[in-house]
Amino acid sequence: MPDPIAPQILIVDDARDIREPLGQYLRKQGFRTRLAAHAAEAREILAEATIHMVVLDIMMPGEDGLSLCRWLVAHDGPPVLLLTAMADETDRIVGLELGADDYLVKPFNPRELLARVRAVLRRAPPEIAAAPSGRRRFADWVHDPDTLKLHRADGHVVDLTSAENRILGIFLDQPRTVLSRSTLLDLTSGREAKAYDRAIDNQISRLRRKIEADPKQPALLVTEWGGGYRLVAEVAQI
């Protein structure tokens, strides 16, 4: 089963015998996938899911792939890899001019598509976590990200740094999910060239001193040896 925080690929192709085997293949390679048979279904998925890349067939009934590609680029959508027919050189050129990141000619070797997907994702700018918004309750605490404060049930208030505020927001977004150090670095800072995992350990240690009854034996923000960290709490929007 793919990692719940692995990149999610949307495959848009009206040919079921292409999109379904391709989805299965990418899942075996560790990606999460969503499948759409046409542009309208793709738009619905894009509106409700976090998509990191779109593999998009050009020739589809109704709205074609070039139109959807144009819309994605105009709305700062995820990177696009176009699937084109052998004879559609003009469409490939138009697609690249519209802002598609790469293309692949049908029929294709799945291993080549996998290599191109990985290459496009490496080139994509890192996804920086947006500042958390909305008050949420977990354990005895209420997190108010707008004021960078934690309010405990007994009235005690704790101030957070902007880094602590951001990383706590990430854990509250994904409670009970193991988040690796590298994932946390990607989400908090974009993992700049010389970032190192110990920076995350230091932030976790400081956050524990603020939220744990006993920071030396954490019960909320626990360590998963060899994996990373996990927030052990139910989270509710207020």
C-alpha positions as CSV (number, residue, x, y, z in Angstrom):
1,M,0.0,0.0,0.0
2,P,1.4,3.4,-0.9
3,D,2.6,5.8,1.8
4,P,-0.4,8.0,2.8
5,I,1.8,11.1,2.2
6,A,3.4,9.8,-1.1
7,P,2.8,12.0,-4.1
8,Q,-0.6,11.6,-5.6
9,I,-0.9,11.3,-9.4
10,L,-4.1,12.0,-11.3
11,I,-4.4,9.9,-14.5
12,V,-6.9,11.4,-17.0
13,D,-7.6,9.1,-20.0
14,D,-10.8,8.0,-21.6
15,A,-9.3,4.6,-22.4
16,R,-10.0,2.3,-19.4
17,D,-7.4,-0.2,-20.7
18,I,-4.7,2.6,-20.2
19,R,-5.7,4.4,-17.1
20,E,-6.5,1.4,-14.9
21,P,-3.3,-0.6,-15.6
22,L,-1.3,2.6,-15.4
23,G,-2.8,3.4,-12.0
24,Q,-2.0,0.0,-10.7
25,Y,1.6,0.2,-12.0
26,L,2.2,3.6,-10.3
27,R,0.7,2.4,-7.0
28,K,3.1,-0.6,-7.1
29,Q,5.9,2.0,-7.5
30,G,4.9,3.8,-4.3
31,F,2.6,6.5,-5.6
32,R,-1.0,7.2,-4.7
33,T,-3.2,7.5,-7.8
34,R,-6.6,8.9,-8.8
35,L,-8.3,8.0,-12.1
36,A,-10.5,10.1,-14.3
37,A,-12.2,9.1,-17.6
38,H,-12.7,12.7,-18.8
39,A,-11.9,16.3,-18.0
40,A,-15.0,17.0,-16.0
41,E,-14.3,14.1,-13.7
42,A,-10.7,15.3,-13.4
43,R,-11.8,18.8,-12.4
44,E,-14.0,17.3,-9.6
45,I,-11.0,15.4,-8.3
46,L,-8.7,18.4,-8.4
47,A,-11.2,20.4,-6.4
48,E,-11.3,18.0,-3.5
49,A,-8.0,16.2,-3.5
50,T,-4.3,17.2,-3.2
51,I,-2.8,16.2,-6.6
52,H,0.9,16.5,-7.2
53,M,1.0,15.7,-10.9
54,V,-1.4,15.1,-13.7
55,V,-0.8,12.5,-16.5
56,L,-3.2,13.8,-19.2
57,D,-4.3,12.3,-22.5
58,I,-4.8,14.9,-25.2
59,M,-7.4,13.2,-27.3
60,M,-10.6,12.8,-25.2
61,P,-14.3,13.2,-25.9
62,G,-15.8,16.5,-24.7
63,E,-13.1,18.8,-23.3
64,D,-9.8,17.7,-24.6
65,G,-6.5,17.5,-22.8
66,L,-5.1,20.7,-24.2
67,S,-8.0,22.7,-22.8
68,L,-7.6,21.1,-19.4
69,C,-3.8,21.7,-19.5
70,R,-4.4,25.4,-20.3
71,W,-6.8,25.6,-17.3
72,L,-4.3,23.9,-15.0
73,V,-1.5,26.2,-16.0
74,A,-3.7,29.3,-15.7
75,H,-4.7,28.3,-12.1
76,D,-1.2,27.3,-10.9
77,G,-2.2,23.6,-10.9
78,P,0.2,20.7,-10.5
79,P,2.7,19.8,-13.3
80,V,1.3,18.0,-16.3
81,L,2.7,15.2,-18.4
82,L,0.8,14.8,-21.7
83,L,0.0,11.5,-23.4
84,T,-0.1,12.0,-27.2
85,A,-0.7,9.9,-30.3
86,M,2.2,9.2,-32.6
87,A,1.0,11.5,-35.3
88,D,0.0,14.5,-33.0
89,E,3.3,16.5,-33.3
90,T,1.4,19.7,-33.5
91,D,-0.6,18.9,-30.3
92,R,2.7,18.1,-28.5
93,I,4.2,21.4,-29.5
94,V,1.0,23.3,-28.5
95,G,0.9,21.4,-25.2
96,L,4.5,22.4,-24.3
97,E,3.8,26.0,-25.4
98,L,0.7,26.0,-23.0
99,G,3.0,25.0,-20.1
100,A,2.9,21.2,-20.0
101,D,6.0,19.9,-18.3
102,D,6.7,16.9,-20.5
103,Y,5.0,14.5,-23.0
104,L,5.1,10.9,-23.9
105,V,4.0,9.3,-27.2
106,K,1.6,6.3,-27.2
107,P,2.2,3.4,-27.0
108,F,4.7,3.9,-24.3
109,N,6.7,1.7,-21.9
110,P,5.4,2.1,-18.3
111,R,9.0,2.2,-17.1
112,E,9.7,5.3,-19.3
113,L,6.6,7.0,-18.0
114,L,7.7,6.2,-14.4
115,A,11.1,7.8,-15.1
116,R,9.4,10.9,-16.6
117,V,7.0,11.2,-13.7
118,R,9.9,11.1,-11.2
119,A,11.9,13.6,-13.2
120,V,9.0,16.1,-13.4
121,L,8.3,15.8,-9.7
122,R,12.0,16.4,-8.9
123,R,11.9,19.6,-11.0
124,A,8.7,20.8,-9.4
125,P,9.2,23.5,-6.8
126,P,8.8,22.1,-3.2
127,E,5.3,22.4,-1.7
128,I,5.6,24.6,1.3
129,A,2.9,24.0,3.9
130,A,0.6,26.9,4.1
131,A,0.3,28.6,7.5
132,P,-2.4,26.7,9.4
133,S,-5.7,28.3,9.9
134,G,-8.7,27.6,12.1
135,R,-8.8,26.7,15.8
136,R,-8.6,23.0,16.6
137,R,-8.8,21.0,19.8
138,F,-6.5,18.1,20.6
139,A,-6.2,16.4,24.0
140,D,-6.3,19.2,26.7
141,W,-5.3,21.9,24.2
142,V,-6.8,24.3,21.7
143,H,-4.5,25.5,18.9
144,D,-5.1,29.0,17.7
145,P,-2.7,29.4,14.7
146,D,-3.7,33.0,13.9
147,T,-2.4,34.2,17.3
148,L,0.4,31.5,17.6
149,K,-1.0,30.4,20.9
150,L,-2.0,27.2,22.7
151,H,-4.8,27.3,25.3
152,R,-5.1,24.6,27.8
153,A,-8.4,23.5,29.4
154,D,-7.3,25.0,32.8
155,G,-6.7,28.4,31.3
156,H,-3.0,28.2,30.8
157,V,-1.8,29.8,27.6
158,V,1.4,29.0,25.7
159,D,3.1,31.1,23.1
160,L,4.5,29.3,20.0
161,T,7.2,30.4,17.6
162,S,6.2,30.6,13.9
163,A,8.1,27.3,13.3
164,E,6.4,25.5,16.2
165,N,3.1,26.9,15.0
166,R,3.6,25.5,11.5
167,I,4.9,22.1,12.5
168,L,2.1,21.6,15.0
169,G,-0.4,22.5,12.3
170,I,1.0,19.8,10.1
171,F,0.6,17.2,12.8
172,L,-3.0,18.4,13.4
173,D,-3.7,18.0,9.7
174,Q,-2.6,14.4,9.8
175,P,-3.3,13.0,13.3
176,R,-2.1,9.5,14.1
177,T,-0.1,9.4,10.9
178,V,3.7,8.7,11.0
179,L,5.5,11.7,9.5
180,S,9.2,11.1,8.6
181,R,11.8,13.7,9.3
182,S,12.4,14.2,5.6
183,T,8.6,14.7,5.0
184,L,8.5,17.3,7.8
185,L,11.4,19.1,6.4
186,D,9.7,19.2,3.0
187,L,6.5,20.5,4.4
188,T,8.0,23.1,6.7
189,S,10.9,24.5,4.8
190,G,10.9,23.0,1.3
191,R,14.1,21.1,2.3
192,E,16.6,23.6,1.1
193,A,20.0,22.3,0.0
194,K,21.7,22.1,3.4
195,A,18.7,21.4,5.6
196,Y,19.3,18.5,8.0
197,D,17.1,16.1,9.9
198,R,18.3,17.2,13.3
199,A,16.6,20.6,12.8
200,I,13.2,18.7,13.0
201,D,14.3,16.8,16.1
202,N,15.1,20.1,17.8
203,Q,11.7,21.6,16.9
204,I,9.9,18.5,18.1
205,S,11.8,18.7,21.4
206,R,10.9,22.3,22.0
207,L,7.2,21.7,21.1
208,R,7.1,18.7,23.5
209,R,8.3,21.0,26.3
210,K,5.2,23.1,25.7
211,I,2.5,20.5,25.2
212,E,3.6,17.3,27.1
213,A,3.0,16.7,30.8
214,D,6.4,14.9,30.8
215,P,8.5,15.9,27.8
216,K,10.9,13.0,28.6
217,Q,8.1,10.5,28.2
218,P,5.9,12.1,25.5
219,A,2.3,10.8,25.3
220,L,1.0,13.2,22.5
221,L,3.9,13.7,20.1
222,V,5.5,10.2,20.1
223,T,8.6,8.9,18.3
224,E,8.3,6.1,15.8
225,W,11.7,4.6,15.8
226,G,13.1,4.4,12.3
227,G,10.0,6.2,11.0
228,G,9.6,9.7,12.4
229,Y,6.9,11.2,14.7
230,R,3.2,10.8,15.2
231,L,0.5,12.9,17.0
232,V,-1.5,10.5,19.2
233,A,-4.7,12.5,19.7
234,E,-8.1,13.1,18.2
235,V,-8.4,16.5,16.5
236,A,-11.6,18.5,16.2
237,Q,-12.2,21.8,14.4
238,I,-13.8,24.5,16.6
